[in-house]
């Protein structure tokens, strides 16, 4: 049951990615996504909506997640390189973990082998 839920969350994340702007193979500049459900990052509740995800140019392990909708929510998140491979193959994807009735951002994958796991506080 737990693996089915995890797979469904990963699949949901695959369909969230709208595309990337100004991305090259080595560094994520901006990734634009639509998240259809509220989620939690660093203890901050973020509403459903469109978000841009950008890597900090000075500290590549820090990502800026910024709302592109009316509420203008934003947060920085610390990450570590993720092991393994992108669950969506070569498509950029966000993965979420479900805890009770909340979704928490787990990882951001840029390509088939380049991903970042979110450090939970």
N, C-alpha and C positions, 0 to 999 in steps of 0.2 A: 504494500500500500504506500509506504513512504517513498519507494523508488518511482512509483507511478506519479505521485504528486511532484516529485523533483523533476521528472521528465516533462510533465505538463508545464511547470514553471519555466524550464529551459526553453521549451517550444514556444511558450508565450513570449519570452524574451527575443527569440529569433524574429518574430514578426513585428517587433517594435522598432526595429532599425529602419529608418527611412532612407538613410544614405549618409555619406560623409562629404564634407566640403573641405578643401585644402588639405587632404590627407595624403601622406606619402607612405611608402612601404615601411619606413623605419619609425616615424613618429606620428602620433595622433595629434592633429591640430584642432579640428573640431568634428565631433560626431553628433549628428542630430537624431533624436529618437522621440517616439511618442509612447508614453507609458500609460496604459488604459486603467490603471488602478493606483490608489495612494500607496506610498512606500516609505520606508524609513532608511535614513543614512545618518550615521553618527548620532543617533538618538533624535534626529530632527525628522518630523513628519513632513513629507512632501506630497502635495496633491497630484492626482492624475493630470497629465498634460504633456506638452512638448518641452523637451529639455535639450540643451547643448552640453556636451561633455568635452572638456579641453584639458590637456596636460599642461602643467606649469612648466614654463621653459627653463626655469632655474633648478627646479627639483622635479625630475621626471616621475618620481613616485607619488606625486600629489596631483589629484585631478580636481578640476572645478566643475561642479554640476550646477547649471543655471537654468531656471525656468524661462521659457520663451513665450509663455502665456501671460495673462494679465497680472498674476500674483507676484511675479518677479522673485520667487524664492531662489536662494542660492546657498551652496555649501561647498567647502573643501573637504576632500576625503583622502586619507593616507592609504597607500596600497603597497603591495609586494608583488613581484613577478609571480604569475600563476604557473603552476606546473601542469603538464599535460597539453591537451589540444582543445581548440575552440569547439564547443559542442555543436555549433552550427556549421562546421566545416571552415570555409574561407570567408564567410559573411561576418561582419562585425555584429556583436551581440552583447546584450546585458543578461546576466543571470540573477535570479532572485531566490532567496530561501524563504519559506513560509514558516512563521512561528505563531501559533494560535491563529489570530485573525489579522496578522500583519505580514506584509512582504518586506524583506530587507534586501537591499542591494548586496549581492555576493561578489560579483566580478564583472569586469568590462573586458571584452575580447576585441582586439583590433583586427586580427587576422588569424589564420589557422594555427599559428604557434605563438603568437604574442598576445598575452593577456595579463590582467592585473587583478589580484584578489584584494578585496576591501578589508582593511584592518578594522575590526570591531572594537569599539571603545566600551 
